Amino acid sequence: MRIILALLLCLMLSAYAYAAVVDASTAEAAFLGGDFPAAREAFAALVEQFRTASKDSNDFRVYREAAYLYDRLADCCFTQRDWEALKLYADGLVVVSVSERNLADEQLSGALMSGIAYATASYLSERLDESVRFSSLMQLKRSICLVLVDSHGEGEQGQGAITLYQRLAAAMRGILAVEDGAYELDINALDANLDEMESILTALEELSNIDVLWEKYPPQGRTTDETPGDSPAT
């Protein structure tokens, strides 16, 4: 019954604008203005604020807000060639995106077991599909980050990874939008950019053995049963 009530609450909340946990408007303005040192400092402070704030762990947009904060920090670190910090925030991206995916899977499973209405189950199925796609996108970004960490951004691998990071960032600008302080995934835009995503993945696999790098550099923080703010990526 508690799961069902949480699902219904999640559905009701989806009809309203999301109330962001933190106000990132100043940090976002610095980021868009190209002042990456100031943006990094501001977003880092927001992550700490986000970590300690009260959050609804049953609302997927909380996880998307955490992903937005970590992603902006990752991009700031990339511009400063701070590869170790880049990995830390990429870890945060993976943790929260996988956590969102786990939440969506749990909610759908609970709905199906309870015999909830078809419309609700259909909505939750779509949510799970979107969260899987979002998580895959974040894992692709972290994979590129691992090549940068391992190569220190140097040599053929390092330069190749820099180029791929820039290509992915450009593609993500058309796929992800910041709405009400959280990331919103445009599925149609993602589908339209699948060729570019596959091209980036193919080039990345030719550049380095990604499976080996994931084993060598496991994410810091759990990737299951995680709530936004528990990741150590600060």
N, C-alpha and C positions, 0 to 999 in steps of 0.2 A: 504493500500500500504506500509506503514512503517513497518508493521509486516512482510509482505512478503519479503521486502528487508532485514530485520533483519534475517529472516530464511535462505535466500539465502546466506547471509554473513556467518552465522553460519556453513552452509554446506561447503562453500568454505574453511573456516578456519580449518575444520575437516581434510582436506587433508594435512595439514602442521603441523609441530611440534609446540607444545604449548610453548609460551613464558611466563615463570613463572613471576608472579608479583614480587616475592621476591626470593632471592637466599638462599636456605636452606641447601646448601651442607655442610657447617661447622657444623650447628646444627645437621644435619642428621648423620654426622661422629661421633659426640659426643654421640648421641643416640645409634648408632650401636656398639660403643665401650664400652657401659655400663656406661658412665659418665653422669648419669641422672640429677644431679644438674646443670652441665654446659649446657646440652641439654635443660633443662627447661628454663634456663635464656635466652639462644639463641633463642629458639622458641617463648618465650614471647615477645622478642624484635621484632621478625619478624611479629608477629600478629599485633603489633602496627604499624609497617611499612606498612603492608598489608592494615590495616584499612584506612590509609590516602592516599594510592596510587590510581592512576587512574586505573579503571578496566572496562572491557566490561561485563556488566551484562547480555548480551544475549549469552555469551559463557559459557556452563555448566562447562567447565574445571576450570573456576574461582571459582566456588562453590566447586569443588573437591579439589582445592588447599587450600581453607579455611578449608575444612574438614580434610585434611592431617595435617595442622598445629595444629588444635584443638585436633586431635586424638593423635598426638605425645605428646602434653602437658598433655593430660589426662593420658597417659601411664606413663609419668614422675611423675605426682602427685600420681599415684597408687603406684609406687615403693617407694615413700616417705611417703605413708600412709596419705597424705593430702586430706582428704575426701571432705572438703568444696570446695577446689580448683578443685578437680576432678569433682564435680557436675557442677561447672561453665563452665569448658571446654566441658563437656558432653552436657550441654545446647547449647553451640556453635555448636557442632556437629549436634544436632537435628535441630537447626534453619537453618543452611546452607543446610542441606540435604533436608529438607522439602521445602526450597526455590528453590532448584534445581528441585525438583519434580513439584512444581507449575509452574516453567518456562517451563519445558517440556510439561506439560499439556496445558498451554497457547499457546505454539507454535504449537502443534498439532491441537488444536481447531481452531486457526487462519488459519492454512493450509487447513483444511477440509472445512471451511466456504468460503475460497477464491477459492476453486476448483483447488488447486495446483496439480501438477503431482503426479501420484500414487507412483512413486519411492520415491519422497520426503516425502509424507505422510507415506509411509512404514518405511522409515528411522526414522522419528520423532516418530512413534509408538513404534519402538524398543527402542528409546532413553527414552521414557516415562516409558516403562517396566523396563529398567535398573535403572532409577532414583528411581522408586518405590521400587525396591529390595535394592538399596543402602540405601535409607531412612529407610527401615525396619531394616536393619543391624545396622544402627546407633541408632535406637530406642531401639533395643535389648541391645546394649552396655550401653546406658543411664539407662535402667531399672536395670541393675546389679549395676550401680553406685549409684542409689537411695537406694538400699538395704544397700550398704556400708555407705552411708551418714546417713541413719536412724539408723543403728546399731552401727555406729562409728567403723565399722570393728571388732566388738567384739561379743563374744558369738557364738551360733550355726549359726545364720543368717549371722553374719559377716564373719566367717570362710568359710561358704558355698559360700558366694558371692565372696570372694577372689579366691576360687577355680574356680568358674564359669568365673570370669574375666580372669583368666589365660588360661582357656580352650578356651574362645572366642578369646583372643589375638593370641593364637597358630593357631587357625583355620583361622583367618583373614590374617595371614602371607601368606597363600597359595591362598587367594582370592583377596587381594588388593596388588597392586604394585605401587610404586612411579615412574611415567613416566613423564619426563619433568617438574618435580616440582609439580605434581598433582596426586591424587589417580586415578588409573585405575582399574575397576572392571572386574574380569575374571568370566564371567557368567558360563562357563563350570566348573570351579573350585568350584564356589558356588553351582551349582547343585550337584557336586560330594560330597559336604560336607553338604548336606541338612539334613542327618540323625544326624550328630553332632549338627547342629544348632537346630533341633527340640528337641534333647536330652537336650541341654542347656536350651532351653525355658521351657521345661517340668520341669526340676529340679528347675528353677527359680520360676515358678508358685507354686511349692510345698514349696518353701522356704519362700515366702512372697506374700502378695496381691499387685500385681503390679499396678492395677488400682487405688487402694487407695493411693499408693505412688506417682503416677503421679498427682493426685489431691492435695496431700499434698505438693509436691515440683514441681510446674509448672515451665517450662523453663523460664529463664530470657531472655527477648527479644522476638520479634514477630516471629511467625512461618508462617506468610503469608506476601506476598509483601515485602519480605526482600531481600536486596542485600548484597553480601559478604562484611564483614567489619563492618556492622551495629550491629552485635551481641556484647553484653557487655562482652563476655567471654575473658577478658584479665587480 
